[in-house]
Amino acid sequence: MATAILGSRRTLIDTILPERSTVLQLALILGGSAVVALSARLTIPLPWVPITGQTYAVLLISALLGSRRGALALLIYLAEGLAGLPVFAFGHSAWTLSSAGVPTIIGPTAGYLWSYPCVGVVVGMLAERGWDRHIGRSIVAMIFGEVVIYAGGLAWLAHYVGLATALQVGLVPFLAGDTIKLLLAAATLPVGWRVLGEHLRSGQDAHIPPQRL
């Protein structure tokens, strides 16, 4: 089961925690969903779509866990909301009434939420191919993830307010903040790889016996 969850290529978390047990993999998946839930508590209210910390968390978890585990973590996050847990922005569940008077899971922001597992697949797959190891490609991978989020979010929001208004309230106010979150997520991973590489090299050096003079 662990092999089925993991996929064929290693991410940063696999290098840090090389154990492949099913228990560890399930813990990572549940931990990823918990991080996204916690990030939803960082919320600034705006008309229709709030600013939250979710974008950073979704991008980072996707890259750390890879395509299969990342998508599973984000599907579990949605399932937690559907089960009535307060994991969405403002401590809402899937069934809390949104600003449009319908449950959050089909409300104006639902498209952003449903896009998250797709982000897990896209960004996770790129991370598995090494795009998270260098800042340039890491930024591109995160941009792909942002495009997926906005595509789902704006398409659904447009059903409520029309496309022009959706762009005004669901895109423009978020460009600056999401760019910062994107760059933070993109920088976190190459830095992590670099620190890990230095740690591994120092460990190898410590085990090299001194040269005789």
Phi and psi in degrees as GROMACS dihedral restraints (atoms count N, CA, C in turn):
[ dihedral_restraints ]
;  ai    aj    ak    al  type     phi  dphi    fc
    3     4     5     6     1   -60.2    20    10
    4     5     6     7     1   -40.1    20    10
    6     7     8     9     1   -64.5    20    10
    7     8     9    10     1   -38.8    20    10
    9    10    11    12     1   -64.6    20    10
   10    11    12    13     1   -35.8    20    10
   12    13    14    15     1   -73.7    20    10
   13    14    15    16     1   -37.9    20    10
   15    16    17    18     1   -70.5    20    10
   16    17    18    19     1   -44.2    20    10
   18    19    20    21     1    88.0    20    10
   19    20    21    22     1  -176.2    20    10
   21    22    23    24     1   -96.8    20    10
   22    23    24    25     1   -13.4    20    10
   24    25    26    27     1  -123.0    20    10
   25    26    27    28     1   150.9    20    10
   27    28    29    30     1   -91.7    20    10
   28    29    30    31     1   141.9    20    10
   30    31    32    33     1  -107.0    20    10
   31    32    33    34     1  -178.0    20    10
   33    34    35    36     1   -59.6    20    10
   34    35    36    37     1   -41.6    20    10
   36    37    38    39     1   -66.4    20    10
   37    38    39    40     1   -30.4    20    10
   39    40    41    42     1   -69.9    20    10
   40    41    42    43     1   -30.7    20    10
   42    43    44    45     1   -76.0    20    10
   43    44    45    46     1   -35.9    20    10
   45    46    47    48     1   -72.5    20    10
   46    47    48    49     1   -41.8    20    10
   48    49    50    51     1  -121.3    20    10
   49    50    51    52     1    82.2    20    10
   51    52    53    54     1   -71.8    20    10
   52    53    54    55     1   -11.5    20    10
   54    55    56    57     1   -61.1    20    10
   55    56    57    58     1   136.2    20    10
   57    58    59    60     1  -109.8    20    10
   58    59    60    61     1    22.2    20    10
   60    61    62    63     1   -68.5    20    10
   61    62    63    64     1   151.6    20    10
   63    64    65    66     1   -62.8    20    10
   64    65    66    67     1   -37.7    20    10
   66    67    68    69     1   -60.6    20    10
   67    68    69    70     1   -44.9    20    10
   69    70    71    72     1   -64.8    20    10
   70    71    72    73     1   -42.8    20    10
   72    73    74    75     1   -63.9    20    10
   73    74    75    76     1   -40.8    20    10
   75    76    77    78     1   -65.8    20    10
   76    77    78    79     1   -36.9    20    10
   78    79    80    81     1   -64.3    20    10
   79    80    81    82     1   -40.1    20    10
   81    82    83    84     1   -65.3    20    10
   82    83    84    85     1   -41.1    20    10
   84    85    86    87     1   -64.8    20    10
   85    86    87    88     1   -46.9    20    10
   87    88    89    90     1   -66.2    20    10
   88    89    90    91     1   -37.8    20    10
   90    91    92    93     1   -63.0    20    10
   91    92    93    94     1   -39.4    20    10
   93    94    95    96     1   -61.9    20    10
   94    95    96    97     1   -43.3    20    10
   96    97    98    99     1   -64.7    20    10
   97    98    99   100     1   -35.1    20    10
   99   100   101   102     1   -67.6    20    10
  100   101   102   103     1   -38.4    20    10
  102   103   104   105     1   -62.9    20    10
  103   104   105   106     1   -42.8    20    10
  105   106   107   108     1   -64.1    20    10
  106   107   108   109     1   -40.5    20    10
  108   109   110   111     1   -62.3    20    10
  109   110   111   112     1   -42.2    20    10
  111   112   113   114     1   -65.4    20    10
  112   113   114   115     1   -38.9    20    10
  114   115   116   117     1   -65.3    20    10
  115   116   117   118     1   -26.3    20    10
  117   118   119   120     1   -68.2    20    10
  118   119   120   121     1   -19.0    20    10
  120   121   122   123     1   -74.2    20    10
  121   122   123   124     1   -18.1    20    10
  123   124   125   126     1   -84.7    20    10
  124   125   126   127     1    90.3    20    10
  126   127   128   129     1  -130.0    20    10
  127   128   129   130     1   133.6    20    10
  129   130   131   132     1  -117.6    20    10
  130   131   132   133     1   116.5    20    10
  132   133   134   135     1   -69.6    20    10
  133   134   135   136     1   136.9    20    10
  135   136   137   138     1  -139.0    20    10
  136   137   138   139     1   161.4    20    10
  138   139   140   141     1   -58.1    20    10
  139   140   141   142     1   130.2    20    10
  141   142   143   144     1    73.8    20    10
  142   143   144   145     1   -56.8    20    10
  144   145   146   147     1  -128.0    20    10
  145   146   147   148     1   119.6    20    10
  147   148   149   150     1   -81.6    20    10
  148   149   150   151     1   160.4    20    10
  150   151   152   153     1   -86.0    20    10
  151   152   153   154     1   129.3    20    10
  153   154   155   156     1  -134.8    20    10
  154   155   156   157     1   173.9    20    10
  156   157   158   159     1   -88.4    20    10
  157   158   159   160     1     6.6    20    10
  159   160   161   162     1   -65.0    20    10
  160   161   162   163     1   -37.2    20    10
  162   163   164   165     1   -56.4    20    10
  163   164   165   166     1   -48.5    20    10
  165   166   167   168     1   -59.5    20    10
  166   167   168   169     1   -46.7    20    10
  168   169   170   171     1   -65.1    20    10
  169   170   171   172     1   -43.2    20    10
  171   172   173   174     1   -63.2    20    10
  172   173   174   175     1   -45.5    20    10
  174   175   176   177     1   -62.9    20    10
  175   176   177   178     1   -45.0    20    10
  177   178   179   180     1   -67.9    20    10
  178   179   180   181     1   -46.4    20    10
  180   181   182   183     1   -62.2    20    10
  181   182   183   184     1   -40.4    20    10
  183   184   185   186     1   -60.4    20    10
  184   185   186   187     1   -44.8    20    10
  186   187   188   189     1   -70.8    20    10
  187   188   189   190     1   -37.3    20    10
  189   190   191   192     1   -70.0    20    10
  190   191   192   193     1   -41.7    20    10
  192   193   194   195     1   -89.6    20    10
  193   194   195   196     1   -20.7    20    10
  195   196   197   198     1    87.1    20    10
  196   197   198   199     1   176.8    20    10
  198   199   200   201     1   -65.0    20    10
  199   200   201   202     1   -46.0    20    10
  201   202   203   204     1   -73.0    20    10
  202   203   204   205     1   -52.6    20    10
  204   205   206   207     1   -68.7    20    10
  205   206   207   208     1   -36.4    20    10
  207   208   209   210     1   -61.9    20    10
  208   209   210   211     1   -46.9    20    10
  210   211   212   213     1   -63.4    20    10
  211   212   213   214     1   -40.6    20    10
  213   214   215   216     1   -63.5    20    10
  214   215   216   217     1   -43.5    20    10
  216   217   218   219     1   -58.9    20    10
  217   218   219   220     1   -40.0    20    10
  219   220   221   222     1   -79.4    20    10
  220   221   222   223     1   -29.7    20    10
  222   223   224   225     1   -66.5    20    10
  223   224   225   226     1   -40.3    20    10
  225   226   227   228     1   -64.9    20    10
  226   227   228   229     1   -38.0    20    10
  228   229   230   231     1   -57.5    20    10
  229   230   231   232     1   -46.0    20    10
  231   232   233   234     1   -65.4    20    10
  232   233   234   235     1   -38.8    20    10
  234   235   236   237     1   -64.2    20    10
  235   236   237   238     1   -35.6    20    10
  237   238   239   240     1   -62.3    20    10
  238   239   240   241     1   -41.8    20    10
  240   241   242   243     1   -64.6    20    10
  241   242   243   244     1   -40.5    20    10
  243   244   245   246     1   -65.9    20    10
  244   245   246   247     1   -28.2    20    10
  246   247   248   249     1   -78.8    20    10
  247   248   249   250     1    -1.8    20    10
  249   250   251   252     1    97.4    20    10
  250   251   252   253     1     4.4    20    10
  252   253   254   255     1   -76.3    20    10
  253   254   255   256     1   146.2    20    10
  255   256   257   258     1   -83.4    20    10
  256   257   258   259     1    65.0    20    10
  258   259   260   261     1  -101.8    20    10
  259   260   261   262     1    -6.5    20    10
  261   262   263   264     1   -93.0    20    10
  262   263   264   265     1   178.4    20    10
  264   265   266   267     1   -54.8    20    10
  265   266   267   268     1   144.6    20    10
  267   268   269   270     1    66.3    20    10
  268   269   270   271     1    14.8    20    10
  270   271   272   273     1    73.3    20    10
  271   272   273   274     1    24.2    20    10
  273   274   275   276     1   -83.2    20    10
  274   275   276   277     1   156.2    20    10
  276   277   278   279     1  -103.8    20    10
  277   278   279   280     1  -178.0    20    10
  279   280   281   282     1   -63.1    20    10
  280   281   282   283     1   -24.2    20    10
  282   283   284   285     1  -101.0    20    10
  283   284   285   286     1    -1.4    20    10
  285   286   287   288     1   -65.6    20    10
  286   287   288   289     1   136.3    20    10
  288   289   290   291     1   -67.3    20    10
  289   290   291   292     1   133.3    20    10
  291   292   293   294     1   -85.3    20    10
  292   293   294   295     1  -177.5    20    10
  294   295   296   297     1   -64.4    20    10
  295   296   297   298     1   -20.2    20    10
  297   298   299   300     1   -90.1    20    10
  298   299   300   301     1     1.4    20    10
  300   301   302   303     1    82.3    20    10
  301   302   303   304     1    12.9    20    10
  303   304   305   306     1  -121.8    20    10
  304   305   306   307     1   162.4    20    10
  306   307   308   309     1   -55.7    20    10
  307   308   309   310     1   145.3    20    10
  309   310   311   312     1   -53.4    20    10
  310   311   312   313     1   -35.5    20    10
  312   313   314   315     1   -68.0    20    10
  313   314   315   316     1   -16.2    20    10
  315   316   317   318     1  -125.2    20    10
  316   317   318   319     1    13.0    20    10
  318   319   320   321     1   -80.4    20    10
  319   320   321   322     1  -171.5    20    10
  321   322   323   324     1   -58.7    20    10
  322   323   324   325     1   -30.3    20    10
  324   325   326   327     1   -95.4    20    10
  325   326   327   328     1     4.7    20    10
  327   328   329   330     1   -61.6    20    10
  328   329   330   331     1   -34.5    20    10
  330   331   332   333     1   -61.2    20    10
  331   332   333   334     1   -36.4    20    10
  333   334   335   336     1   -64.3    20    10
  334   335   336   337     1   -45.4    20    10
  336   337   338   339     1   -62.5    20    10
  337   338   339   340     1   -46.5    20    10
  339   340   341   342     1   -69.1    20    10
  340   341   342   343     1   -18.7    20    10
  342   343   344   345     1   -75.2    20    10
  343   344   345   346     1   -18.7    20    10
  345   346   347   348     1   -58.7    20    10
  346   347   348   349     1   -47.1    20    10
  348   349   350   351     1   -60.6    20    10
  349   350   351   352     1   -32.7    20    10
  351   352   353   354     1   -66.2    20    10
  352   353   354   355     1   -38.0    20    10
  354   355   356   357     1   -61.6    20    10
  355   356   357   358     1   -41.0    20    10
  357   358   359   360     1   -56.0    20    10
  358   359   360   361     1   -42.9    20    10
  360   361   362   363     1   -67.2    20    10
  361   362   363   364     1   -49.6    20    10
  363   364   365   366     1   -67.1    20    10
  364   365   366   367     1   -56.0    20    10
  366   367   368   369     1   -68.2    20    10
  367   368   369   370     1   -39.4    20    10
  369   370   371   372     1   -61.8    20    10
  370   371   372   373     1   -40.7    20    10
  372   373   374   375     1   -65.0    20    10
  373   374   375   376     1   -40.8    20    10
  375   376   377   378     1   -66.4    20    10
  376   377   378   379     1   -38.6    20    10
  378   379   380   381     1   -64.2    20    10
  379   380   381   382     1   -38.4    20    10
  381   382   383   384     1   -63.9    20    10
  382   383   384   385     1   -22.7    20    10
  384   385   386   387     1   -96.1    20    10
  385   386   387   388     1    11.9    20    10
  387   388   389   390     1    89.1    20    10
  388   389   390   391     1     9.6    20    10
  390   391   392   393     1   -71.8    20    10
  391   392   393   394     1   -13.1    20    10
  393   394   395   396     1   -89.9    20    10
  394   395   396   397     1     3.4    20    10
  396   397   398   399     1   -94.4    20    10
  397   398   399   400     1   -15.0    20    10
  399   400   401   402     1  -131.8    20    10
  400   401   402   403     1   138.9    20    10
  402   403   404   405     1   -58.9    20    10
  403   404   405   406     1   -40.1    20    10
  405   406   407   408     1   -62.7    20    10
  406   407   408   409     1   -52.5    20    10
  408   409   410   411     1   -70.1    20    10
  409   410   411   412     1   -29.2    20    10
  411   412   413   414     1   -64.2    20    10
  412   413   414   415     1   -41.0    20    10
  414   415   416   417     1   -62.9    20    10
  415   416   417   418     1   -43.5    20    10
  417   418   419   420     1   -61.8    20    10
  418   419   420   421     1   -42.3    20    10
  420   421   422   423     1   -60.3    20    10
  421   422   423   424     1   -42.5    20    10
  423   424   425   426     1   -68.5    20    10
  424   425   426   427     1   -33.5    20    10
  426   427   428   429     1   -63.3    20    10
  427   428   429   430     1   -42.9    20    10
  429   430   431   432     1   -57.0    20    10
  430   431   432   433     1   -42.9    20    10
  432   433   434   435     1   -62.3    20    10
  433   434   435   436     1   -42.9    20    10
  435   436   437   438     1   -62.7    20    10
  436   437   438   439     1   -40.3    20    10
  438   439   440   441     1   -60.3    20    10
  439   440   441   442     1   -41.4    20    10
  441   442   443   444     1   -62.5    20    10
  442   443   444   445     1   -44.3    20    10
  444   445   446   447     1   -61.4    20    10
  445   446   447   448     1   -48.2    20    10
  447   448   449   450     1   -68.5    20    10
  448   449   450   451     1   -36.5    20    10
  450   451   452   453     1   -61.0    20    10
  451   452   453   454     1   -47.5    20    10
  453   454   455   456     1   -68.7    20    10
  454   455   456   457     1   -43.8    20    10
  456   457   458   459     1   -66.0    20    10
  457   458   459   460     1   -46.6    20    10
  459   460   461   462     1   -72.3    20    10
  460   461   462   463     1   -36.8    20    10
  462   463   464   465     1   -61.4    20    10
  463   464   465   466     1   -41.5    20    10
  465   466   467   468     1   -74.0    20    10
  466   467   468   469     1   -42.7    20    10
  468   469   470   471     1   -60.7    20    10
  469   470   471   472     1   -33.9    20    10
  471   472   473   474     1   -62.2    20    10
  472   473   474   475     1   -25.0    20    10
  474   475   476   477     1   -65.3    20    10
  475   476   477   478     1   -25.7    20    10
  477   478   479   480     1   -93.0    20    10
  478   479   480   481     1   -39.1    20    10
  480   481   482   483     1  -124.4    20    10
  481   482   483   484     1    -1.5    20    10
  483   484   485   486     1    86.9    20    10
  484   485   486   487     1   156.4    20    10
  486   487   488   489     1   -65.7    20    10
  487   488   489   490     1   -43.2    20    10
  489   490   491   492     1   -61.3    20    10
  490   491   492   493     1   -46.5    20    10
  492   493   494   495     1   -68.5    20    10
  493   494   495   496     1   -35.9    20    10
  495   496   497   498     1   -59.3    20    10
  496   497   498   499     1   -40.9    20    10
  498   499   500   501     1   -66.3    20    10
  499   500   501   502     1   -36.5    20    10
  501   502   503   504     1   -70.9    20    10
  502   503   504   505     1   -39.2    20    10
  504   505   506   507     1  -103.4    20    10
  505   506   507   508     1   -15.4    20    10
  507   508   509   510     1  -113.9    20    10
  508   509   510   511     1    -3.7    20    10
  510   511   512   513     1  -128.9    20    10
  511   512   513   514     1   -60.3    20    10
  513   514   515   516     1   -55.2    20    10
  514   515   516   517     1   -46.1    20    10
  516   517   518   519     1   -66.4    20    10
  517   518   519   520     1   -13.3    20    10
  519   520   521   522     1  -105.9    20    10
  520   521   522   523     1    -7.7    20    10
  522   523   524   525     1   -61.2    20    10
  523   524   525   526     1   -46.6    20    10
  525   526   527   528     1   -65.7    20    10
  526   527   528   529     1   -49.1    20    10
  528   529   530   531     1   -65.5    20    10
  529   530   531   532     1   -40.9    20    10
  531   532   533   534     1   -69.7    20    10
  532   533   534   535     1   -29.8    20    10
  534   535   536   537     1   -64.4    20    10
  535   536   537   538     1   -41.8    20    10
  537   538   539   540     1   -64.4    20    10
  538   539   540   541     1   -45.4    20    10
  540   541   542   543     1   -64.7    20    10
  541   542   543   544     1   -38.2    20    10
  543   544   545   546     1   -61.7    20    10
  544   545   546   547     1   -46.7    20    10
  546   547   548   549     1   -66.1    20    10
  547   548   549   550     1   -36.8    20    10
  549   550   551   552     1   -63.4    20    10
  550   551   552   553     1   -46.1    20    10
  552   553   554   555     1   -63.7    20    10
  553   554   555   556     1   -41.5    20    10
  555   556   557   558     1   -65.5    20    10
  556   557   558   559     1   -35.8    20    10
  558   559   560   561     1   -78.4    20    10
  559   560   561   562     1   -30.7    20    10
  561   562   563   564     1   -59.0    20    10
  562   563   564   565     1   -41.4    20    10
  564   565   566   567     1   -71.5    20    10
  565   566   567   568     1   -51.2    20    10
  567   568   569   570     1   -59.9    20    10
  568   569   570   571     1   -36.1    20    10
  570   571   572   573     1   -63.3    20    10
  571   572   573   574     1   -42.1    20    10
  573   574   575   576     1   -60.3    20    10
  574   575   576   577     1   -44.7    20    10
  576   577   578   579     1   -62.1    20    10
  577   578   579   580     1   -40.7    20    10
  579   580   581   582     1   -66.0    20    10
  580   581   582   583     1   -45.4    20    10
  582   583   584   585     1   -62.5    20    10
  583   584   585   586     1   -42.1    20    10
  585   586   587   588     1   -64.0    20    10
  586   587   588   589     1   -41.9    20    10
  588   589   590   591     1   -61.8    20    10
  589   590   591   592     1   -42.2    20    10
  591   592   593   594     1   -65.3    20    10
  592   593   594   595     1   -37.9    20    10
  594   595   596   597     1   -64.9    20    10
  595   596   597   598     1   -43.5    20    10
  597   598   599   600     1   -65.5    20    10
  598   599   600   601     1   -39.5    20    10
  600   601   602   603     1   -65.6    20    10
  601   602   603   604     1   -41.2    20    10
  603   604   605   606     1   -65.5    20    10
  604   605   606   607     1   -35.6    20    10
  606   607   608   609     1   -66.6    20    10
  607   608   609   610     1   -38.6    20    10
  609   610   611   612     1   -66.5    20    10
  610   611   612   613     1   -41.5    20    10
  612   613   614   615     1   -62.1    20    10
  613   614   615   616     1   -34.6    20    10
  615   616   617   618     1   -67.9    20    10
  616   617   618   619     1   -23.2    20    10
  618   619   620   621     1   -97.7    20    10
  619   620   621   622     1     0.6    20    10
  621   622   623   624     1   -83.9    20    10
  622   623   624   625     1   120.8    20    10
  624   625   626   627     1   -65.7    20    10
  625   626   627   628     1   147.9    20    10
  627   628   629   630     1   -63.1    20    10
  628   629   630   631     1   144.1    20    10
  630   631   632   633     1   -73.2    20    10
  631   632   633   634     1   139.5    20    10
  633   634   635   636     1   -79.2    20    10
  634   635   636   637     1   139.1    20    10
